[in-house]
């Protein structure tokens, strides 16, 4: 799978995902460290990447645009350590297929994972 790791998360997640055989880049690697969320979404959509973030603005932006992509994996509820994010991401990827993640918002809490299909309608 292809991932774009957003600024709130460590570049180590991109490294770990790449080591697992995925195509993963961190926003900073792409010169997007200060880019608005809309620009990051456009870049992810163009490259067919799933955004991985802790930024709560993305679901709202996807809903307002009624967008079917890019897909989103959102880490919520708390300060996640780098190790916690990597461990939880491994669990998510073992539980969900690429088809499960496609055109979805995956919300990752410490004790559960929820999926909502895109686009989000009224």
C-alpha positions as CSV (number, residue, x, y, z in Angstrom):
1,X,0.0,0.0,0.0
2,X,1.0,3.6,-0.4
3,X,1.0,6.0,2.6
4,X,1.7,9.7,3.2
5,X,2.6,10.2,6.8
6,X,1.4,13.7,8.0
7,X,3.5,16.0,10.2
8,X,2.0,15.2,13.6
9,X,3.5,11.7,13.3
10,X,7.2,10.7,13.2
11,X,9.1,10.0,10.1
12,X,10.0,6.7,11.7
13,X,6.6,5.5,10.9
14,X,7.3,6.0,7.2
15,X,10.6,4.1,7.6
16,X,8.9,1.3,9.4
17,X,6.2,1.0,6.8
18,X,8.8,1.0,4.0
19,X,10.6,-1.8,5.9
20,X,7.4,-3.7,5.9
21,X,7.2,-3.5,2.1
22,X,4.9,-0.5,1.7
23,X,5.5,2.7,-0.3
24,X,5.6,5.3,2.5
25,X,6.8,8.9,2.6
26,X,6.7,11.5,5.3
27,X,5.2,14.9,4.4
28,X,8.6,16.6,5.3
29,X,10.3,14.4,2.6
30,X,8.0,15.9,0.1
31,X,8.5,19.5,1.1
32,X,5.0,19.6,2.7
33,X,6.1,20.3,6.3
34,X,4.3,23.6,6.4
35,X,1.6,22.8,3.7
36,X,-2.1,23.3,4.5
37,X,-4.1,20.1,4.9
38,X,-5.8,20.7,1.6
39,X,-2.5,20.6,-0.2
40,X,-1.5,17.4,1.6
41,X,-4.8,15.9,0.7
42,X,-4.4,16.9,-3.0
43,X,-0.9,15.4,-3.1
44,X,-2.1,12.1,-1.5
45,X,-5.0,11.9,-3.9
46,X,-2.8,12.5,-6.9
47,X,-0.4,9.8,-5.8
48,X,-3.2,7.5,-4.5
49,X,-1.7,7.4,-1.0
50,X,-3.5,6.9,2.3
51,X,-2.9,9.7,4.7
52,X,-1.8,8.6,8.2
53,X,-2.2,11.4,10.8
54,X,-3.2,12.5,14.2
55,X,-4.7,15.8,12.8
56,X,-8.4,15.8,13.6
57,X,-9.2,18.3,10.7
58,X,-9.0,15.7,7.9
59,X,-12.3,14.0,8.5
60,X,-14.1,17.3,8.5
61,X,-12.3,18.3,5.2
62,X,-13.2,15.0,3.6
63,X,-16.8,15.3,4.7
64,X,-17.2,18.9,3.5
65,X,-15.8,18.0,0.1
66,X,-17.8,14.8,0.0
67,X,-14.6,13.2,-1.2
68,X,-14.2,9.5,-1.8
69,X,-10.4,9.8,-1.5
70,X,-7.7,10.0,-0.2
71,X,-8.2,7.4,2.4
72,X,-7.3,8.3,5.9
73,X,-5.9,6.5,9.0
74,X,-6.4,8.8,12.0
75,X,-4.7,8.2,15.4
76,X,-6.9,9.7,18.1
77,X,-7.3,10.2,21.8
78,X,-4.0,10.9,23.4
79,X,-0.3,11.4,23.1
80,X,0.9,8.5,21.0
81,X,4.6,7.5,21.4
82,X,6.4,6.6,18.2
83,X,6.5,3.0,19.4
84,X,2.8,3.0,20.2
85,X,1.9,4.3,16.7
86,X,4.1,1.7,15.0
87,X,2.8,-1.1,17.1
88,X,-0.9,-0.1,16.6
89,X,-0.3,0.5,12.9
90,X,1.0,-3.1,12.6
91,X,-2.2,-4.3,14.3
92,X,-4.3,-2.3,11.9
93,X,-2.5,-3.6,8.8
94,X,-2.8,-7.2,10.1
95,X,-6.6,-6.7,10.6
96,X,-7.5,-4.7,7.5
97,X,-6.9,-5.4,3.8
98,X,-6.0,-2.7,1.3
99,X,-9.7,-3.0,0.1
100,X,-10.9,-2.3,3.7
101,X,-8.7,0.9,3.8
102,X,-9.5,2.1,0.3
103,X,-12.1,5.0,0.3
104,X,-12.4,4.9,4.1
105,X,-11.6,6.8,7.2
106,X,-10.0,4.4,9.7
107,X,-10.1,5.8,13.2
108,X,-7.5,4.2,15.5
109,X,-8.0,4.5,19.3
110,X,-6.0,2.7,21.9
111,X,-8.8,0.1,22.4
112,X,-10.6,-0.1,19.1
113,X,-10.5,0.6,15.4
114,X,-13.5,2.0,13.5
115,X,-14.0,2.3,9.7
116,X,-16.3,4.7,7.9
117,X,-16.7,4.5,4.1
118,X,-16.1,7.6,2.0
119,X,-17.7,9.8,0.9
120,X,-19.4,10.9,4.0
121,X,-22.9,12.1,3.2
122,X,-25.6,14.1,4.9
